[in-house]
Amino acid sequence: YAGLGPGAAGSDGYRMRYRHTDDVATYCYRQKHGQESVTVEWLSPQAAYEEWAMMQLHLPEGLSQSKVEAHAGAPSWKTVRKRAEPFLASGVLNEQDDRLRLMENRKDALDDVLLGLLDLGK
């Protein structure tokens, strides 16, 4: 996702996350003079997977088994599927064709789903 403008954050979708300076005057000055206005953070494989999974759950595509298994920092699909069980049972997630998708009417539960699927709620 692209972050454009002061304070905006973005990602290359793989291993890098960036953030523009918050200060509008500094941002404008740097843009006008062709200077960098971003700080870059290189992500570990696990952090890159977490960032990717968060984005995927925002999209209709959801999390696919093949893409999770291909992601270097991801847990096994079996682990992801096991973590998803309570959300599937409660109707927050839907599973179809080896994909987990957040139900459209349950966007309010996204944070809880992320914490559960990424096992961050410990």
N, C-alpha and C positions, 0 to 999 in steps of 0.2 A: 504494500500500500504506500501511497505517496503522501508525504507531509509537506505542505506548501505554506509558507508564511511564518511570521514570528511565533515561536513557541510550538510549532507543529512538529510532530514526530512521524517517522516513516520507517519502512523496512524494505530490503531487497527480496524478502520472502524466503530467504535461505539462512544466512548466517550473520547478517549485519542489520543493526538498528541505528537510526540517527535521529538527532533532534536539533532544530534551529534555535538560535538564541532567542530568549524571551523579549529582550529589549527591542522595541520597534525602531528607535533611532539607530541603534547599532546594526540591526538587520538591514535597514534601508541603506545605510552608509556602505556596508560591506557588499551588498548587491550592486550598488551604483559603481563601486570601484573594483568589481570582479573578484572580491575576496570571499573566502569560505565563511559561512555563517552557521556551520553545523558541527556538532560533536558526534563522533562515531563510536559505537559499542559493538565489538565482535562477540557473538554469542557462542556459548558452548553447544554441543550437539543437543543436549537435553533442553536448554533454553530456546534453541531454534525450533525444536519440535513443539514446545509449549506455545510459542508465538504462532507457528503455523496452525496448530490445532485450534487456537483461539479464533483465528481468521476463518478457518474452514467451518466452524460451528456457526459463524455469522452468515455463511453462504448456503443457498439451497442444496448445493452438492454435498455438504456435510463431510464426515470422515469416512473415507473408503478403506477397506481392508488392505488393498494393494498399495495405496499410498502410505498408510501407517507403517506397513511392513518394510517399505523401501526407505523410510526416514531413519537416518542414523541414530538420532537421539530418542527414538520412540520405544515404548515398552512393546511387548508382543501383542498381537491382535487379541489373543486369548485373554490377556490381562485387561486390555481396554474394554473388551466385551463384558468381562466380569464386573468391572467398575461401572459399566453402563446399566447393569440389570435393574437397580432401583429406579433409575430414570425411565427405563422402558416400561417397567411395571406401573409406574405412576402416570404414564402418558406424556411425559415431558419430552422424551426422545422417541423416534420412530426408527425401526430397522427394516431396510428393504434392499435386496440385491447387495448384501455385504457392505452396506453403508449405514452409518448412524447419523440421523438428522434431528435437529432441534425442531419441535413442532412450531409452526408459524405463530400460533396463539400462545406460546410459552416463552417468548423472548425474555420475559421477566425472570425466568429461571436460569438464564445463561451463566451467571456467576457461579451458582451452585453446581451446575453441570460441569463447568470448567474445573472447579475445585475437586469434584468427585472423580472425573475422568483423568485428571492429571495427578491425582492423589496429593493435592496440596493442602487439604483440610485437616491434616494431622495435628 
